[in-house]
């Protein structure tokens, strides 16, 4: 026969064993539940639903600046330049320094008044596109660019937009241009494009943003 002491020890051991097994089972269930509810995230930290949640804030962002590098490729040449761009609701200024800027080119203006300054002087035209074409031999859709670089289509013409698995813009077609969004970064709680490729016919522009500065400087 078991003594009362041995019987108590056996019951205590059994109770501890059951408790341990229950604890392990509960912990396993918690891990499985956590894995099931975890939001998918890419390498940069983007998550599903973030773009939709911030889109109104990105659209409202009318004052900002960026610094980066732009690469130009055409059938005739392949070159690059540094870009410093300040954008305001009724004014913009682009400083292009490097080979395809012809050394140092400043393009600036507001509606109806646009100028381009380089080593050959200061020139004016009714549109920035005309200025670039006359002085550089190529042009960009300056009026649409402030939207495109923020990941938005321009609201003045029709477009086609594809999104990625996280709901972020992936491929935009507008005004004959195709824009691919290759990389993103989070700046002051907003996700903004870090690398995008714009192509029109045989001209290809790659823009890599090294610094975004939302709001006033």
N, C-alpha and C positions, 0 to 999 in steps of 0.2 A: 504494500500500500504506500501511496505518496503521502509524505508528511505535509501539514498545512503550509510550511514554509516553501517546500519544493513546488507545491501546486500554485502558490502565489507567484513564484518566479516564472513558472511556465506560462501563466496567464499574462504576466507583464511582457514577456518576450514576444508572445503571440500578438499582443496589442501593439507593441512597437513595430513589429514586422508589417502589420496591416496598415498602420499609420504611415510608415515609410513608403509602402507601395502606393497608397492613396496620394501622398505628396508628389511622388514621381509622376503619377498619372495626371494630376492637376497641372504640374509644371509643363508636361508635354502638351496638354490641351491648350495652355496659355501660349506656348510657342507656335502651335499650329494656327491658333486664332490670330496671332500677330502677323504671321506670314500671309494669311488669307486677306487681311485688311490693309496691308502695307501698300501705299500708292507707288506705282512704277515710277522710277526716276532714271534720267539719263546721266551721262558722265558729268555734265555741267551742273546738274541739280534740278533741271526742269521737271515739272510734274504735270500730269493731266489736269486741265481746268485752269491753269495759271494764266494762260494767254486770254481766255475769255473773261476771267475775273479782272484783268488789268486793262483790257482794250480801251475802255472809255478814258482811262488815265493817260494812255499813250496818245490817243487822239487829242486830248486836251493839252498835251505837251507842245507848246508853240515856241518856246524859247529854250535853246540848247546850243551846245557847241560840241564838236568832235575833232579829234586829231588822229590821223592815220596815214595809210599808204594806199595809193591807187595804182593799179597796173593796167596798161593799155596794150591791147593786141589787135592788130589789123593784118591783112595780107602783106602790107608793105613794111610794117615795123612792130617791134615788141619792146616796150619801155615802161618806166614807172616814175612816180613823183610823190612827194609828200603833200598831204592835204590838211589844211587847218580851216575849219568851216564854222562860222557863227551864224545862227539862224534866229530871227526875231519875227513877230507876227507880220510886220510890214517892211522888213529889211533883211538882207542877207549879205554875207561877205565870205568869199572863198579865196584863200591864199594857196596857190599851187606852186610848189617850188621843186625844181628838178627837171629832167630832160623833157618830158612832154609838156611841161609848162613853159618851155622856152627860157629857162633860168628862174625867173620869178614873175608870176602872173597873178594879178588880183582882179577877181571878178566880183562886182558888187552892184547892188541896186535895190530899188523898190518899184512898185508897179508903174510902168511908163517911163522909168529912168534907169538905164543900165549902162555900166561902163566897164571897160577892161583896160587894165594898165600893165604894161610890160616894158622891156628895155627900149622898145621902139616908140613909146609914147602912150597917150591915153586916148581910147576910142569909145564911141558911144553908138548905141543902136536901140531900136524899139523893143527888141527881145534879147535875152541873154544867149539864146540859141544862135541867133544871127551873128552876134559878136564872136562867139567861139568858132563858128564856121569860117568867118572872115579872117580871124587872126591866128587860129590854131589849125584850121583845116579839117576839123571834126567838131562835133558838139554833143552835148548831153541834154536830156529833157529836164532842164533846171526847175521848171514849175512843178514837175511830179516828184523830183528827187527827195524833197523834204519828207514826203509821205513814204516813199519806198525805203529810205534808209531806216525808218522807224518800224518797218514791217507792215505798212499799210498801203492799200491801193489808193490812187488819187481819185477823188470823187467827181472829177469832171468828164470821165469817159468810162465806157464799159470795160470789164476785166474778167479774167478767170483766175481763181485762186485755189490752190491745193494746200492742204495742211498735212502735217506729219502725225505720228501716232500719239503725240501729246497735245494736238490741237493748235500747234504753232504754225505760222505761215511757212510753207516749204517751197512752192513754185508759183510765181505770179506772172501772168501775161497781160500786158496793157500797152496800147499805142504802138504795137509792133515790137515792143521790148519783152524779153523774158528775164525774170529775176529769180535766181536761186538763192535761198537762205541756207548757208552752210554751217553757221555757228552763232551762238547767243551768249550774252553775259548779263548778269544781274547788277544793275546800277541803281542805288537808292530805292530798292524794293521793286524796280521795274526791270523786266527782261527786254533787252534791246539787241538788235543784230550786231554781231561782232565781225562777221565775214559774209559778204554777199557777192554774187557774180551776176552782172548785167550784160545781156547780149542783144545786139540789134544787127540783123543781117550778118556781115562778116566782122563786125567790131565787137570786141569783148572787153569789159571793164571789170576788174576785180578790186573790191574795196575791203581793206582790213582796218577795222577801227581799233586803235590802241588806247584811246581815252574818250569816254563819253562824259559830258558834263550837263546833266539836265538842269534847267532853270537858268537864272541870271548868273553871270560870272562875277 
